[in-house]
Structures are given as C-alpha cells and as structure tokens.
Amino acid sequence: MTQGPVVIFDCDGTLLDTEPAYLEAESAIARVHGGVPMEEFVKVVPRLLGSVPMDCAKLVIEEFKLPITPQEYIDERDERTKDLFPKVGILPGCERLVEHLIAHKIPFGIATSSARKTFELKMSLKKDWLPKI
C-alpha cells in the first residue's frame, strides 16, 4: 500500500459557513422563550462554538434562565435549522480546494460532531462531494 497525503476537514466553520444558521436559530429560541435581544445573545456565542448540542442547550438555558428543558431547546433548534442548513454557504477557497483534491485523487474526509441527519442537511446542496469522501 502506498502512502500519500490525506486531508481531514472539520465541517462547521472550516468547510461550511454554518455559524449564521446556528446564530439565527439559537438566538430566536432565546428571544422567544426569554425575550433575549440579539446583542445579549451574541455575548455567549464564543462559549457555544464547538460544543455538542446538549452542552449548548444547557449553557443558553442557564445563562438566560429560559423556561424550557435542554431537550426542548435541541428539538426547537433542530426544527429551526432544518430549512437553514441546506442553504449554508461554502467558505471561501474551500470549493476550489476540494475540487483540487478530487482532481488529484487525494483522499479526504470530513469530521463532525453533528448527527448524521444534520450533516446530511448541511451537505444536501454539495452532494457531488459526498461520493468522493
């Protein structure tokens, strides 16, 4: 077996610009359930980045004293993001890089902590990449 370069990407914030979708969905939950204005919500965003959904839910609920359970938060976030994720953009330079990897037969993969259904939603408009991963 020959060895050569292999590339592994993180999905959110590296390949795909998902942060605006998360911000829109999660700030809406805080606004609806706690009257939290966007300028207050964005102060906790750095603590949410890279966290698993349950940790995000607990942090936001605790920070803003929201009257919902973490599971209700996650369910509402999933519902709000299902229409947003298919529209997320590819970050600048990534499409060119991925096409270069494909053209040069350099294996690559995508690592994510997202659930499979969430990952598939995010990648739904980038289906030409999936068979090559």
Secondary structure in CASP SS format (residue, H / E / C, confidence):
PFRMAT SS
TARGET T0000
AUTHOR 0000-0000-0000
METHOD secondary structure of the structure
MODEL  1
M C 1.00
T C 1.00
Q C 1.00
G C 1.00
P C 1.00
V C 1.00
V E 1.00
I E 1.00
F E 1.00
D E 1.00
C C 1.00
D E 1.00
G C 1.00
T C 1.00
L C 1.00
L E 1.00
D E 1.00
T C 1.00
E H 1.00
P H 1.00
A H 1.00
Y H 1.00
L H 1.00
E H 1.00
A H 1.00
E H 1.00
S H 1.00
A H 1.00
I H 1.00
A H 1.00
R H 1.00
V H 1.00
H H 1.00
G H 1.00
G C 1.00
V C 1.00
P C 1.00
M H 1.00
E H 1.00
E H 1.00
F H 1.00
V C 1.00
K C 1.00
V C 1.00
V H 1.00
P H 1.00
R H 1.00
L H 1.00
L C 1.00
G C 1.00
S C 1.00
V C 1.00
P H 1.00
M H 1.00
D H 1.00
C H 1.00
A H 1.00
K H 1.00
L H 1.00
V H 1.00
I H 1.00
E H 1.00
E H 1.00
F H 1.00
K C 1.00
L C 1.00
P C 1.00
I C 1.00
T C 1.00
P H 1.00
Q H 1.00
E H 1.00
Y H 1.00
I H 1.00
D H 1.00
E H 1.00
R H 1.00
D H 1.00
E H 1.00
R H 1.00
T H 1.00
K C 1.00
D C 1.00
L C 1.00
F H 1.00
P H 1.00
K H 1.00
V C 1.00
G E 1.00
I E 1.00
L C 1.00
P C 1.00
G C 1.00
C H 1.00
E H 1.00
R H 1.00
L H 1.00
V H 1.00
E H 1.00
H H 1.00
L H 1.00
I H 1.00
A H 1.00
H C 1.00
K C 1.00
I C 1.00
P C 1.00
F E 1.00
G E 1.00
I E 1.00
A E 1.00
T C 1.00
S C 1.00
S C 1.00
A C 1.00
R H 1.00
K H 1.00
T H 1.00
F H 1.00
E H 1.00
L H 1.00
K H 1.00
M H 1.00
S H 1.00
L H 1.00
K H 1.00
K C 1.00
D C 1.00
W C 1.00
L H 1.00
P H 1.00
K H 1.00
I C 1.00
END
